[in-house]
Amino acid sequence: MEYKRTLITAALPYANGPVHIGHLAGVYVPADIYARYLRLKGQQVLFVCGSDEHGVPVTIRARKEGITTQQVVDRYHGIIKQAFADFGISFDIYSRTTSAVHHQFASDYFRKLYDEGKFVEQTTEQFYDPETGHFLTDRNIRGECPHCHNLGAYGDQCEKCGSTLSPEELINPYNAETGNPLVKKPTSHWYLPLDQYQQWLEHWILDEHKEWRPNVYGQCKSWLDGGLRPRAVTRDLDWGIPVPVEGAEGKVLYVWFDAPIGYISNTKELCDAQPDKYGTWQMWWKDQATRLIHFIGKDNIVFHCIVFPAMLKADGSYILPDNVPSNEFLNLEGDKISTSRNWAVWLNEYLDDFPGKQDVLRYVLTANAPETKDNDFTWADFQARNNNELVAIYGNFINRALVLTGKYFDGKVPAQGVLTDYDRQTIDEFCNVKGELEKLLNDFRFRDAQKEAMNLARIGNKYLADTEPWKLAKTDMPRTATILNLSLQIAANLAIAFEPFLPFSSAKLRDMLGLEAFSWENLGSTGLLTEGHSLGEVSLLFEKIDDAPVQAQLDRLARIKAENEAEAKAEALKNWQPVPVKTPTTIDDFDKVDIRVGTVMECGPVKKSDRLLLFRIDDGMGGRTILSGIAQSYPDPSVLVGKQVLFVANFPPRKMMGLESQGMILSAVDADGKLVVTTVTSPVRNGAQVG
């Protein structure tokens, strides 16, 4: 259908810490690109977001810091809001879920569904800390993993073996914050019966929205195939929106129910404050002529494609999302971004280290956008894309076109004379960019769209390199004028094409070109700058980034990695418990095992195996080869060369990976689960028997 307007939402960031590059790449830059693009096209757009400020993590942080929960969310709401503003994320409103408007709206939303009988009430037993008097969420429960016996597994997942868990599966569960043992206690809550919406969701998603990204469609199908179950919309907590039902003291709206309603309440807050500019909030949320687009990360797919639509359907008066262009995750230097491990690039810290380079980061994150699979941010790539693309291609073309115009035509747009076939070919090429850009942006393929915008700069660079106006100026000034006129038209087109992606640079380029305003419809025009138009002051659009600041970032990450490894090892040692002693045996059984001392002469990986290491041992008896499955514990096996180790000498030879292993290297399991080869600290003759 034909839509009159577009409502764009970006996932509400949790106010428990600052935002990092993973957030920016996954949600906010793509959403901003789309909003800016539609505005350039003259469409009616509303771009809504705000801080998600309820839930347990903020209460835990408040207790750790000895401040109120409100102080925690106030601090991070301010930091997050400023970071978004610094990076040009052009929200029409950025509000918060602790606002009075949101509290009232979310409360009324719950009460309407409650009065209409859209919830079911259930009593279940949940884990409870008698000492603190709190029920706990899965993530705040820890215990021993039933699969790998990691003592610090969470109630929803063991991060050591990767198993998905429930708190009931943990051995000896305890409060992750206090260490207190837990008990089960009955509690009553209201649930949204998602199972009642199963058939409708299957038709709405699987039949009517096959155009959604494969990662979104696939995850929804997986959930639907598994069968939906009722989901609690309330919980026992003293921080949040109180459940507006008599007898529900001590219960609040579950944060997953409360947060998406923030999109609506934030819209209401804006529209009520500026009705002449934005109209009514109902126009944006209840008029079928409004198109709703959710920008999220993959961890929010289920909530925005299944749960929130079911909430909207339960009310019955709201529009539903037309598309949910979710991204996968961005890693950092090959490792998963982790706020708890400080393995991240924080936006506020980035601007301290690279002031004025917001667009460089926007460009690199879009170029590496994890649109269909997880992708990686590296500082080497950051530097290379800035120097080899923004500086050497885009910036170089702009600088040459404007500097040459200043040199030969006193900074005024020269006349466009007779066009050659090559001129017309170049015009055709850059005019075609608009159609391709629109197609890619409409399909939410922002990475390819930015690449297409950069192709326009490549066209300009090639045109200048091929025509060489600096040489022609000596003999043919009219031809030089035509070349520079077309070059300046390309430059003006670049300001339009890159505005959704690089708003700060586009604004700077407009100033240099003396352009006040333009629209998307102007893209592809050869008459954006008229003859005699005065250009502004020329400066470099982008600057080269040297090795030193990049190395400083790598050094910082190396320090963080070392600190994390030391902390993890200390935690593992603190929780380590010895494996139970094996079945009792006798000295006669032990005497059958011949353990000897030998020196490692060579040690390296085995081809086509990620598990085995090959040892060449001087055993004092002519030497032997032993294969050992400890490669994961020794990424650099050369550290074992020259060490004296213990090995079993009388095991029969065994073929592995086409090689013969003549014994077994003795190793012990460390507290962090790694195998450590048993070595001899004082020199012993090779072949000496251990007894």
N, C-alpha and C positions, 0 to 999 in steps of 0.2 A: 504494500500500500504506500501511498504518498504521505510522508510525514511533514508536519509543520515545524517541528522543533526537535531538538535532541537533548536529552538529559544524560549527562555523563557523571558516573560516580567512580571514585577511586577508593580502594579498601582503606578503612580507618586504621591508621597505625596505632599500635599499642603504646600508651604513654608510660612506659617503664624504662625508657632509655632513648638515646638519640637515634636518628635514622642513618642508614649506611648505604653504600652503593648497590647492594642487593635489592633494597627497597626501591631505590630510584630506577634501576634497570628493569625490575620486574613489573612495576605498577605505574609510578608517577610520571616518568618521562614519556612512556607510550600514551598515557591518558592525556598529557599536556600537548603532545604532538597532534593528537586527534582533535582536541578542543580548539587549538590554534588554527588548524587547517579548516575546520568548519566555520570558524569566525571569519577567516580570510575570504571564504566563499560567500559571506554575508548571511549565513544561516543563524537562526535563533538557537543559542546554546546556553545551557546552564551546567557548570562544572562544580560538583559538590564533594566535600570531604570534611574530616574533622578527627579529633583524637578520640580513641577508644580508651576510656578511663576507669572502667569497672573490672571486676575479676580479682582473683587471688594474688597474682604476682606483685601487683602494686602494694598490696597490704603487707606482703612479706618484706619487700624493700623498705617500706616505712618502718616496720619493726626493727629491721637491721640497722637503719640509720637513726632510729630514735626520734623520728618526726611523724607528723600526721600523714595519713594517706592523701589528703587533699594537697598538702605541700608537695608530695611526690609528683602527683599528676599536674599540678600547676607548673612545676619546674620543667617537666619534660614536654608539656603542651607548648610552652613558650619556645623551648629549644627546637622542637619539631617544626612549629609554624614558621619560625625564622629561617630554618634551613630550606624549607620549601620556597619561601619568598626569595632567598638568596639565589636559588637555582632557577628562578623564573617559572615555577609551577603556577599556572594562572587560574587558580581556583576563583570562582565567584564568591564562595564562602568557605572558610575553614573554621568550623566551630568545634564543639566538644560534647561528650555525652554526660558531663556533669552540669550542663547548662539547665536552667529552670525550664526552658522550653522543651528540652528533650525529656527531662524527668516527667513532666506532665503528659507529653505526647505518648511516650512509651507506656506509661501507666494506663492511660485511656485506651491504648491499643489492646493491651492485655485484657483490660476489664470488658471491652466490647466482645472479644472472643470468648471470654469466660462466661459472660451473661448469655451468649448464644449457644453455649454448650459445646464449643469447639475443642475443649481440652478434656482429657481424662485424668482422674486423680488416682495415684498409685502409692502404696506404702512398700518400701523396700528397706533392706538392711544395708547400711553403708559404713565405711570405715570412719572411726571416730577416735579422737585423742582425748581421753578422760581428763588429762592434766590441763590442757589448754581449753577444753570445752568446744572444740571445733570439729565439724565434719571436713574431710579432706578430698580434694580432687585427685584424679588418677596420677597427675604429674607431680603432685606433692607427697606421694607415697613412694617409699623405696623399700627394697628388701632383696632377698637372694633370688636370682634367676633360676627357675626350675630346669632350664636347659643347659646353661654353661656354668651355673653356680657363681656368677658374678654377684658379689654382695651388695653392689650399689645400683641394681637395676631399678628403673622407674616403674610406676604402676601401669603405664601404657606401652612401654618399650624397654628392651635391654639394649643399650647402646654398644655393648661389647659384642654380642653375637647377632644383633639385629632382629631378634624375635619380637613380634607383636604380643603384648601381654595384657592381662586384666589384673587389677589389684588382688583378686582372689587367688591368682596363680602364684603370687610371690610367697616365698618361704620367710617366715618371721617378718612381716611388714612393719614398717615404722614411719613416723613422721619425718619427712626429709629435712624439715627445718629444725626440729628440736631433738630428733633421735628417739622420741618417746614411742613405746610400743602402742599398737592400736587394738581396738576392739570393734565389734560390729554392733550397730545400734539402729533400730527402726526409725524411719522418718518418712513423712508424706510429702509428695510434690505433684505438680500438675505437668502433664505431658502433652505435646503436640502429636497426635496419632498419625505419623507420616505414612503408616501402612494404609490408611484410608485414602491417601492421595496417590498411591502407587500406580494405579491404572491410568489416571489422568497424566501423571508425570511421564510415564512411558510413552504415551501418545504425543504429549507436548514436546518432549526432548527428542526422543528417538525417531519419531516420524516427521515432526515439523521443524526440527532444527539440525538437520544433517550438515548444514553449512558451517556449524561451529568447528573450532579447531579440533583436530584429532585427539589431542591430549584432554580437552574438556569433554568432548563427546564420549571418549573411551572411559574416563573415570566415572562419568554419570552412569553409563551402561553397566559398569562393574558394580556400582552400588545398587542399581535397580535390579540387576540379575541376582544379587545376594538377598534381596527382599528387605524392604524398609521396615523399621520398627519405631514405636513411639519414642520420642526424645524429650527429656525433661526441659521445661522452660523456666523452672524456678530452682533455687538451691538455698541451702542453709549458710548464711553469711551476713555479716553486719555492714558490708560495704557494697552499695549498689542501690538500685531503685526498689523500694519496698513493694512487696506483692500487695496490690490493693484489694485484699479480700480479708474479711473479718476472721480472726483466728490464725492468721499467717504471720504472726510476729516472729522476727528473727529470720525471715525468708526474703530473698530478693529475686528479681528477674535474672535468669541466667544470662551471662554476658553475650553468648552467641545469639540469644533472642533480642536482647537489648540493643546491641551494636548496629545491626543493619537497619533498624528503625531510625537510627541516627541520620541516615541519608534523607529520610522524609522530614524528620524534625528540623534538620539543618536547612532544608529547602523552605520549610515553613518560617523559620526564623528570618531568613533573608527576604522572602516575599512579604511577610508582615511588615518588615522595616522599610522596604522600598517597593510598594505595590505598583507604582507608576512605571518603574523600570522593568520589573520582573513578572508582574501579574500575580495571580494567586498560586499558592502551592498546589491546589487541587488540579490546576491546569497542567502542571508538570507531572503529576502522579496519577491522575484519574481520567485524563483525556486520551482517547485512543489515537489521537493524531500526534502524540508525543512518543518518540523512540527512546527507549531506555537501554543504555550500554553500561555494563559493569567492567571496570578494569581491576584485575586481582592477580595474586600469585597462585600457584597450583595448590597450596595448602588451604585455599579458601574456595575451591571449586564446588565442593559439596554444599557448603553453606549458601552460595550465591546461585547455584543452579537447581538445587533440590529443596533445601530447607527454607530459604527466604521466599522463593516462589510459592511454596506451600503455605507460608504465613500470609502472603498477599492473597492467595486463592481462598484461604479460610475467611478473610474479610469480604472478598468478593467485589470490591469497588476499585481496585488498583490495576494499573497496567503491569505487564510482565516484561522481563528483560528480553530485548530483541537479540542481543549477542553478549557473550561474556568472554572477551579475548584474554584468556589467562596465559601468563608466561610460566615457564619452568623456573628453576633456580639458577642464580649466578654464583659461581665459586670464586675464590680468591687464591691465586697462585696454586691452583690444583687441589685446594682443600676447601671443604664446606665452610661458608661464612657462619660464624658462631658469635653471638653477642656475649655469651657467658665466658667464652675463651678469649674475648677481645680480638678475635680473628676477623677483622673487618676494616674497611676504610670509612671512617665516620665523616659525614658531609661537613660538619663544622671544622674538623681538623684539616680536611682537604683544603678548605679555603684559606686556612692559616699558612699552609705549605705552598699552595699554588694560587695566590690572590689574583682575582680577575679572570681566572681560567674555568669558569663554570661551563662555558660552551665546549671546552675541550673534553671535559668529563661527560657531558651530555652526548657528544659525538661518539666517543669511544664506547660508552654503554649502549648506545643505539646500534653501533656497528657490531657489537657482541651480544645483542639482545637474545636472551634465551627463549625465543618464540616457540620453538618446537621441541627443544631438548635443553638440558642443563648446559651452560656455557661457562667459560673461564675468563676472569679478568686478570691480566698480568701487567706489571709495571713496564715491562719491556715493550709490550704491545701498545700500551698507553703512549709511551714516548715515540714509538715508531709511527703510529697513526697521526700524532700531532705533527711530527717533523716531516714525514713523507707524504702526507695527504693534506692536512689543513694548511701547513706552511708552504710546502713545495708545489702543491697543485692549486688549491683555492686562493690562498693568500698571495702566492706568486703571481697568478693571473691578475688579480685585482690591483696589486701594486704596480705591475708593469703598465697596465692599461691607463691607470690614473696618473702615474708619474710621466709617462710619455705624452699624455694630453697636456699636462702642466708645462712640459718642456717645449712642445711644438705649437701649442694653441692657447697658451696663457691660462690654462685651467678652465677653458670653455669648450662645450661640446661642439666639435667641428661639423661641417656640413657632410651629408651623405651624398656622394656623387654616383657615378655610373657603377652598377654592381656587376661583378664578374660571375661566371658560372660557379667558381669556388665560393664566392660570397653567398650566392643563393643556396648552394649545397649546405653551407654552414648554418644559414638561417633555417633551412628545413630541419636540420638536425636538432637545433635547440628549441624550435617550435614544437617538435614531437615529444619533448620531455614532459610537457604539461599533461598530456593524455596518459602517459605511462605512470607518472607520479600519482595522478588521481586514481587510477586503477589499483595501484599498490596501497595507497592510503585508505581507500574504501574497503579493501580486504584486510586491513590491520597488519599489513606486511611492512612495518616501519623500517626494518633493517634494510630491505631491498629498496624502499623508497628513498632513504637517505643516500644509498649508493647511486641511485638514479640522479639525485640532485648533484652529487659530486661529479657525475658524468658531464653535467653542464659546464662545470669548471674545466674539465678535461677538454671539452670542445673549444672553450675559449683559449686555453693554453696552446692547443694545437694550431688554432687559427693564427695566433700571434707568431708562433714559431715558424709556421709555413710562409706567412706573408712578410715577415721581417720589416715592419714599418720604420724601425730605426735606421735601416739602410736606405729605404725608399725616400726618406725625408731629405736626403741629399740631392735627389734628382726629380722627385715626383710628389709634391706636397698635396695635390688634390687626391691622389690615390692613398696617401698616408692618412688624410682626413677621413676617407671612407672606412678604412680599416679600423681606425680608432673610434669612429662613431659606432660601428657594429660591435666593437669590443666593449664599449661603454653600455650598449644596449644589453649585451650578455651579462655584464656586471649587475645591471639593474634587475635583470631576471633572476640572477643568483640571490639577490636580497629577498625576493619573493619566495623562491623555491626553498631557501634554507630557513625562512622565518619560523615555521613550526618546529624545526629541529634545533636551531641555534639562534634564539631570539636576541641575545646580547650582541652577537656579531652582526646580525642583520640590521639591528638598530644603528650600530656603528657604521656599517656600510652605507646605509641610507643617508647618514649625516655626511659622509665623504662624498656621496653623489649629489647631495642637496635635494634629496627626495623627501617630501613630507609624509605622504600616505600613498597606499596602493591597495589593490584587492587581488584576489586569486585570479580573477578574470583577466588581469593585465599580463599574467604569465604567458610568455610566448610572443609578446608584442615586440616589434622593432622600433616603436616610437615612444618609448617610456621617457626618453630624454630628448628634448627638442634642441634644435641648432641654436647655439649661443647661450644655452643654459650654463650657469656658473657652478662648477664643482666646489665642494667644501674642502676643508683642510685634509690633506692626505697623511695617513700614518699606517703602520703595519697592522693588518687585520689579525694576524696571529704571530706569535713569537716562538722561536725554537726552544725546546726544553733540553738542557744539558744533562750530562750523566749524573752530576753530583746530587741533585734533589731526588732523582729516581733511586740512586743507590741508598740514599738516606731512608727511603721508604722500605727498601728491601732489608736494610739493616734492622729497622724497627720490627718488621715481621719476623726476622730471625730471632730477635730477642724475645718476642712474644711466644714464638714456638718453643724455644728453650725453656721459658718459664712455665708454659703449659705442660710440657713433658715432665719437668721436675715436680710440678704440683700433682700431676696424675700419678707419678710414681710414689710420691709421699702418701697420697690418699690410698693407693693400692696397698702399700706397706702397712698403713694404719689398720686397714680392714682385713689384711691377709690372715688366713688360718691354714694350718697344715692339712694336707690331704690325709684322711684316716689311714692308719697303719694297715698294711695288707694282712692277709691270713697268716697266722704264725707258721714259721718254718724252722728248720734245724740247720746246724753247722754243716751237716752232710750235704744238704741241698746247696748251700752256699759254696762249698768246696768244688762243686761241679762247674761253677762259672770261673773261667780263667780271665781275670782282669789285669791288663798290662799298662805300662807307661810308654808313650811314644811321642816323637816330635813331629809337628805338622810341617811338612816340607812344601806342600802346595795345597791351596784351597780355593775352589771357584765353583761357579754355577754349572749345572748340567743342562745341556741343550734341550729345549722343548719341555723343560720342567720348571715351574715356579716354586717348587717345594724342596727339591734336592740340592745338596752341596756335595762336591766330590773332594775327598781328602786323600792326599798322598802322605802316608805315614812312615817315618823311619822307626820301625819297631825293634831294631837291634837284631833282626833275624832275616834281613834281606829286603824288607819293605813290603807294604801292602796298600791296597786301595779300599777305602770305605766310603759308602754313600750314606748320607744322613739327611733326614727330612727337616732341616732347621733353617732353610733359606729365608723364610719370612722374618726370623729373629736376627739375621745377619745380612743386612742389605750390602755391607762391605765385608765380604768374607776374608779379605786379605789381612784383617786385624788378627786372625787366628794363626797366620803363618809364623813359625818360630816358637810357638807355645807348646809346652808339653801337656798332653791330654791323656785321659784314661779311656781305654777301649776294651771291649770284650773280644778276646782273641780266638776263642774256640767255638764260635757260632759257625755252622756250615755256610759255605759261600752261597750267595743269593743273587739272581739276575734281576736288575732293575734298569729300565730304559736302555736295554741293550748292553749294560755294563755289569761287571761282577763286583759285588760288595763282599769284602772279606772281614766282616766283623761289625761292631756297633760302637759308635761314639757315645760316651756317657754324658748326659745333660741333666740339668735340674730346671724345674719350672719356677720362674721368678714370680714375685707378687703381682706384676702387671701382665702375667700370662705368657711372657716370652721364655723361650728355651735358652738356657745359658750353659755353654760347654764347660764341663768340669776340668779345671786346669791344675797343674802342679806348681806351687809357688817356689819351692826350693829345688834346684837341679837334681835330677835322678837319672841314672843310666837308662837309655832306651831298652825296652824289653823287660825292665824290672817288673816283677809280679806283685800285685796288690793282694794282701791277705790279712 
